[in-house]
């Protein structure tokens, strides 16, 4: 991806706004800028963090009035000389400016190349670089907090501490090999076990945090399920305060799942209105019901809705980590004079049509997601690549613990080095060009 002697350029803002920023980085960034920029001072003569006012021109043709911000290596995002040109947001101006800079010696950046250069120059480690993409994509307060904490290095520091502890254990085992003929034990096996169990517990905590981290990053998936005509679509519309789903007395109206999001206290919930569960000969409706079960399998929270007058609940095969909230809907249609209907334990009486019980439902949704780790400053894993690497590190550590009393020092040390290796792949201490290409290709062009 990176050719260090190249100077790269790309738009850093979306097209069509009031202003646009074009970013250029590389050894010739300042010189190329000066071939098209005219102001009171040249970019090549300005100190870092200086903003210059002037014009961009192609020969005698003035393209735009601009502000040029100068960054001097190594004090820039990429660690290289860089400039950011703020111009008017016209698509034509941005397109012409990019073409002009390319003609003067820059080349268009590939996706994520600016952040890739920041990583390769040591400005960011790999987990911090990935957090940049998460920060750009964050759609809620919680996702923003998560990405910001990771980008600032707290997560990296915790991983580095774990690697340091494992390296110390591996080095003690290496010493035993050097003095093998003298039968000297540098790593007491009881202390070694205690240290590995302590490290394993820390890795387990990071692994366990992924359920919350992934939910915050992607949004908490909430499936709304139940029989036809129990008010699932009405409930979705009430949650969103808009007519998002079609409501009809005709059973089987909803065929395809309908998705919508709601931000509750800074956490994004993704609601999925599904086809009603029933036996049907309608081929298309059966396909919709199959998708309902697929939605249930993906959900962290399942809102199982039933008619308060008919409290029969369809059996669902749920995982232990899934939260089910039973909702007895249509209480507005209950006859106050009639004998009370016995509801399942924990069922929430609610009227989606009138809005009664909605505040209690929102409280249950909030309680179903324990986001206290965010406020406590605990490290939360949100990246599936990191989650997989932590699992591999834990497996290697388990192998070392299992062979602690029987494996020779060299094999025991190899298992610990495997754990070190997998932790190193998270921060980029150990990586490959293929992994880097895959990660940075998901970035936008100007980042």
Residue pairs with C-beta under 8 A, 6 or more apart in sequence:
1 110
1 112
1 113
1 116
1 433
1 436
1 437
1 440
2 113
2 116
2 117
2 120
4 27
5 26
5 27
6 26
6 107
7 24
7 25
7 26
7 27
7 28
7 29
7 32
7 105
7 106
7 107
8 24
8 25
8 26
8 106
8 107
8 108
8 109
8 113
8 114
8 117
9 22
9 23
9 24
9 25
9 98
9 101
9 102
9 106
9 107
9 108
9 109
10 22
10 23
10 98
10 108
10 109
10 113
10 114
10 445
10 446
11 20
11 21
11 22
11 23
11 94
11 98
11 445
11 446
12 21
12 22
12 23
12 84
12 446
12 447
13 19
13 20
13 21
13 89
13 446
15 89
15 91
15 94
16 89
16 91
17 89
18 88
18 89
19 86
19 87
19 88
19 89
20 86
20 87
20 88
20 89
20 90
20 93
20 94
21 84
21 85
21 86
21 87
21 446
22 84
22 85
22 87
22 94
22 97
22 98
22 101
23 82
23 83
23 84
23 85
23 114
23 446
24 32
24 33
24 82
24 83
24 84
24 85
24 101
24 106
25 76
25 77
25 78
25 80
25 81
25 82
25 114
25 117
26 80
26 81
26 82
26 106
27 80
27 81
28 105
28 106
29 80
29 81
29 82
29 83
29 106
30 43
30 44
30 70
30 81
30 83
31 44
31 105
32 101
32 104
32 105
32 106
33 43
33 44
33 68
33 83
33 85
33 101
34 42
34 43
34 44
35 104
35 105
36 56
36 57
36 58
36 100
36 101
36 104
37 43
37 52
37 54
37 55
37 56
37 66
37 68
37 85
38 54
38 55
38 57
39 52
39 53
39 54
39 55
39 68
40 52
40 53
40 54
41 52
43 52
43 68
43 70
43 83
46 52
46 70
47 70
47 72
48 70
48 71
48 72
48 75
48 76
49 69
49 70
49 71
49 75
50 69
50 70
51 67
51 68
51 69
51 70
52 67
52 68
52 69
52 70
53 65
53 66
53 67
53 68
54 65
54 66
54 68
55 62
55 63
55 64
55 65
55 66
56 62
56 63
56 64
56 66
56 85
56 87
56 97
56 100
57 63
58 96
58 100
63 87
63 93
63 96
63 97
63 100
64 87
64 88
64 93
64 97
65 87
65 88
66 85
66 86
66 87
67 85
67 86
68 83
68 84
68 85
68 86
69 83
69 84
69 86
70 83
71 77
71 81
71 82
71 83
71 84
72 81
73 79
73 80
73 81
73 82
74 80
74 121
74 123
76 82
77 114
77 115
77 118
77 123
78 114
78 117
78 118
78 121
78 123
79 117
79 118
79 121
79 122
79 123
80 117
80 121
85 97
87 93
87 94
87 97
98 108
102 108
108 445
109 445
109 446
110 440
110 441
110 445
111 440
111 441
111 442
111 443
111 444
111 445
112 133
112 439
112 440
112 441
112 442
112 443
112 444
112 447
113 440
114 446
114 447
115 124
115 129
115 132
115 133
115 440
115 443
115 447
116 129
116 436
116 440
118 124
118 129
119 125
119 126
119 129
119 428
119 436
124 132
124 151
125 153
125 156
125 427
125 428
125 429
126 426
126 427
126 428
126 431
126 436
126 439
127 150
127 155
127 156
127 159
127 383
127 386
127 426
127 427
127 428
128 150
128 151
128 152
128 153
128 156
129 428
129 439
129 440
130 150
130 383
130 385
130 439
131 147
131 148
131 150
131 151
131 155
132 147
132 151
132 443
132 447
133 442
133 443
133 447
134 143
134 146
134 147
134 150
134 217
134 382
134 383
135 144
135 147
135 148
135 151
136 444
136 447
137 143
138 144
138 146
138 147
139 219
139 261
139 268
140 216
140 219
140 263
140 266
140 267
140 268
141 263
141 265
141 266
141 267
142 216
142 266
142 267
142 268
142 371
142 374
143 216
143 217
143 268
145 266
145 374
146 213
146 216
146 217
146 374
146 380
146 382
147 382
149 155
149 377
149 379
149 380
150 156
150 382
154 377
154 379
155 379
155 381
156 427
158 202
158 206
158 379
159 423
159 426
159 427
160 427
162 199
162 202
162 203
162 423
163 420
163 423
163 424
163 429
165 195
165 199
166 199
166 416
166 419
166 420
166 423
167 420
169 187
169 192
169 195
169 196
169 416
170 413
170 416
170 417
170 420
172 186
172 187
172 192
173 186
173 187
173 409
173 410
173 412
173 413
173 416
174 409
174 413
175 184
175 186
175 187
176 184
176 185
176 186
176 187
176 409
177 409
177 410
177 413
179 186
180 409
187 409
189 404
189 405
192 404
193 401
193 404
196 397
196 400
196 401
196 404
196 416
197 401
199 397
200 394
200 397
200 398
200 401
203 390
203 393
203 394
203 397
204 394
206 379
206 381
206 390
207 381
207 387
207 390
207 391
207 394
209 373
209 378
209 379
209 380
209 381
210 381
210 382
210 384
210 387
211 300
211 321
212 369
212 370
212 371
212 373
212 380
213 380
213 381
213 382
213 383
214 382
214 384
214 387
215 221
215 300
215 369
216 267
216 268
216 371
216 374
216 380
216 382
217 382
217 383
218 270
219 261
219 268
219 269
219 270
220 267
220 268
220 269
220 270
220 300
220 301
220 368
220 369
221 270
221 272
221 295
221 298
221 299
221 300
221 301
222 269
222 270
222 271
222 272
222 299
222 300
222 301
222 302
222 303
222 365
223 272
223 274
223 292
223 295
223 296
223 298
223 299
223 301
223 302
223 303
224 232
224 235
224 236
224 271
224 272
224 273
224 274
224 303
224 305
225 232
225 274
225 277
225 292
225 295
225 296
225 302
225 303
225 304
225 305
225 314
225 316
226 232
226 276
226 277
226 304
226 305
226 306
226 314
227 276
227 277
227 278
227 306
227 307
227 312
227 314
228 251
228 252
228 253
228 276
228 277
228 278
229 249
229 251
229 276
229 307
230 276
230 305
230 306
230 307
230 329
230 330
231 305
231 307
231 329
231 330
231 352
231 353
232 245
232 254
232 273
232 274
232 276
232 305
233 245
233 246
233 247
233 253
233 254
233 258
233 273
234 245
234 247
234 329
234 352
234 353
235 303
235 305
235 327
235 329
235 350
235 352
236 244
236 245
236 258
236 260
236 271
236 273
237 243
237 244
237 245
237 247
237 352
238 352
238 353
238 355
238 358
239 260
239 262
239 271
239 358
240 260
240 262
240 271
244 258
244 260
245 254
245 258
245 273
246 253
246 254
247 253
251 276
251 278
252 275
252 276
252 278
252 280
252 282
252 285
252 288
254 273
254 274
254 275
254 276
254 288
255 275
255 284
255 285
255 287
255 288
256 275
256 288
256 291
257 272
257 273
257 274
257 275
257 288
257 291
257 292
257 295
258 272
258 273
259 270
259 271
259 272
259 273
260 270
260 271
260 273
261 268
261 269
261 270
261 271
262 268
262 269
262 271
263 269
264 362
264 365
264 366
265 366
267 369
267 371
269 301
269 365
272 295
272 299
274 288
274 291
274 292
274 295
274 296
275 285
275 288
275 289
275 291
275 292
276 289
276 292
277 289
277 292
277 314
278 289
280 286
280 289
296 302
296 316
296 318
299 322
300 321
300 322
300 323
300 368
300 369
301 322
301 323
301 324
301 325
301 365
301 368
301 369
302 316
302 318
302 322
302 323
302 324
302 325
303 325
303 327
303 361
304 313
304 314
304 316
304 324
304 325
304 326
304 327
305 327
305 329
306 312
306 313
306 326
306 327
306 328
306 329
306 347
307 328
307 329
307 330
308 328
308 329
308 330
308 331
308 333
308 334
308 341
308 343
308 349
309 330
309 333
309 334
309 341
311 328
311 341
311 342
311 343
311 344
311 347
313 326
313 344
316 324
318 324
323 368
325 348
325 361
325 364
325 365
325 368
326 343
326 344
326 346
326 347
326 348
327 347
327 348
327 350
327 361
328 343
328 347
328 348
328 349
328 350
329 350
329 351
329 352
330 351
330 352
330 353
331 349
331 350
331 351
331 356
331 357
332 351
332 353
332 354
332 356
334 341
343 349
348 357
348 360
348 361
348 364
349 356
349 357
350 356
350 357
350 358
350 360
350 361
351 357
352 358
373 380
374 380
381 387
381 390
385 426
385 439
386 426
389 422
389 423
389 425
389 426
390 422
390 423
390 426
392 418
392 422
393 418
393 419
393 422
393 423
394 419
396 415
396 416
396 418
396 419
396 421
396 422
397 415
397 416
397 419
399 415
399 418
400 407
400 412
400 415
400 416
400 419
403 411
403 412
403 415
404 412
407 415
421 430
424 430
425 431
425 435
